Amino acid sequence: MKRMILFMAVTLIPLAGISQLIISAGTDVVAATGTTLTTTSRIENQSLKTDLTNLKLVLAATGTAAQGLVNGTLRPLPVGGITINSNATFGIVGEWLVKNELIFTKGKLFVDKAPAFPGRLGYQGTTALVGNDDSYVNGRIFMLSAAAHTFPIGNNNGYYPAQLTINDADAAAGVGMEIVTTNPGFAPVTGSIKEIFTDHFWELTAGTSGTLSGLNPISLSSNGTSNFFTGDGDALVLESNSSGVQTNLGGIVNNTFFSSTQNVTAKAKTFGLAKSDNISVIVHKLITPDNDEKNDVLFIDGIDSFPENEVYLLDRWGKEIRTWKSFQNYAQPALSTQANFDFSKLEIGNYICVVKFVRNGKEETINQMIVVLK
């Protein structure tokens, strides 16, 4: 029996004559605890006895030539973690299972659909995955653990992550997602959907049955396209199920993500972003005046589109604390119309915000309970 043991800090360097690592059929390869393997080239496994559960694999190729992670067996090849820090793209062939961590610095993982052993990338860890504009999965990645996961996905046009909470039952079979360009048939609807963003869509694979058991909202980040949703309409998340039925899941802006206000459906397949005919005015329910530039002051989504407005801040008994006319939101609190009011002086507790504004010549009023925490 042929046996190979990888010890700590093994590094493959092409200048030393090792341009690739090929594990032939029947070879017994076991990674010792704490092993780190840095490769600047191709890795290929043909053995059913390979166990890389303890291995931290660093992909560090330079240049533009494509490299490969090839598993030619009929079972997933487990690896403890993968760090991609490469100028090249690494193509994944066959099934790879990342047990603990997947770190993106630069370079992409391309999951190949074409070969005899189509690529399948699974992630079993619970650590949050964070890609970036220079490093992400170009193809489908499956989440195999119950957690609030970020799918670090994109395509040739950019990085467009998605966020979805996965429960135990769905994690057992795996929930996959990738970016596609084929329109699933989304269409505008008079009175609700004005325009659809058609550059790309998010395609979901729900395990082996095609049905989700845990139904949660989904958040989509259309990197670099935020201006598409400003000025004249709310952002909406659209869903198409396996039968091609279109569902409007609603939407709110949450930092760089557009989040659905409704849960995805059991047979969800493809998601996209759209713009509605309406502009919602939504009062943020939380104020935490700690000068971290997050929730430090009162923020009201959509109010900037209605300059003819008045905003009242009341205590829990209805006593007026502060009034603003022509209220506006600014990224920097110091530049805000609220700058002459110190929110840190407010006591912890519940307050009432009353917003009055004019839409199409008619006055509308919103009453919202808010909470101040410190």
Secondary structure, 3 states (H helix, E strand, C coil): CCEEEECCCEECCHHHCCCEEEECCCCEEEECCCCEEEECCEEEECCCCCEEEEEEEEECCCCCCCEEEEECCCCCEEEEEEEEECCCCEEEECEEEEEEEEEEEECCEEECCCCCCCCEEEECCCCCCCCECCECEECCEEECCCEEEEECEEECCEECCEEEEECHHHHHHCEEEEEECCCCCCCCECCCEEEECCCCEEEEEECCCCCCCCCCCEEECCCCCHHHHCCCCCEEEEEEECCCCEEECCCEEECCEEECCCCCCCCEEEEEEEEECCCCCEECCEECCCCCCCCCCCCEECHHHCCCEEEEEECCCCCEEEEEECCCCCCCHHHCCCCCCCHHHCCCEEEEEEEEEEECCEEEEEEEEEEECC
